[in-house]
């Protein structure tokens, strides 16, 4: 009898997603689900879905998931965790949701050291709403609202969320990863597992920023998008661990 070595995680439903071809949300969903399975926490996990491309995440994860208002996932997660302290609570948010309208929520949840986990997907653009400039859009990057490229003199420069939150005293773990190749996927999964483990051990707030592609709104093929991420996003948003209270 053949040995089963690869299958769909129990924490993922057997359904098709709405994500565009080449979008990295599917890969990130899978890594989150694998971590939840390996930690054996599926029945105690509660996810908080954002407004953005992952707005339908509750259809894809096979555990309790709530919908939050735009940018308010950390606030909702705070309430859920305080009411259900034994639950494993995480938010799954994009850069428009977290770094723009939800910037205050994520900063103050981190500053309070809320014992929650955040998965922050950064693809440098507003995806669901049609490709507008986001807080993480690169200088010179063309979007629907910056047709001549982002200008630093009037739109500022990209916000580096991981670095910013790492300056706060309370967070336990802050890291930035990418899923552009198998090697980085392994590192991304390890960071996600550590972030969830921090919560399980009661250490407090943890965030993993994941650099991702958006082929549709970048107007590139999936392969071109991966190359663009490697050549442009990683230099702007360096990968690595920015805070780890365990060293």
Buried (B, 14 or more C-beta within 10 A) or exposed (E): EEEEEEEEBBBBBEEEBBBBEBBBBBBBBBBBBBBBBEBEBBEBBBBBBBBBBBBBBBEBBBBBBBBBEBBBBBBBBBBBBEEEEEBBBBBBBBBBBBBBBBBEBBBBBBBBBBBBBBBBBBBBBBBBBEBBBBBBBBBEBBBEBBEEBBEEEEBEEBBBBBBBBBEBEBBBBBBBBBBBEEEBBEBBBBBBBBBBBBBEEEBBBBBBBBBBBBBBBBEBEBEBBBEBBBEBBBEBBEBEBBBBEEE
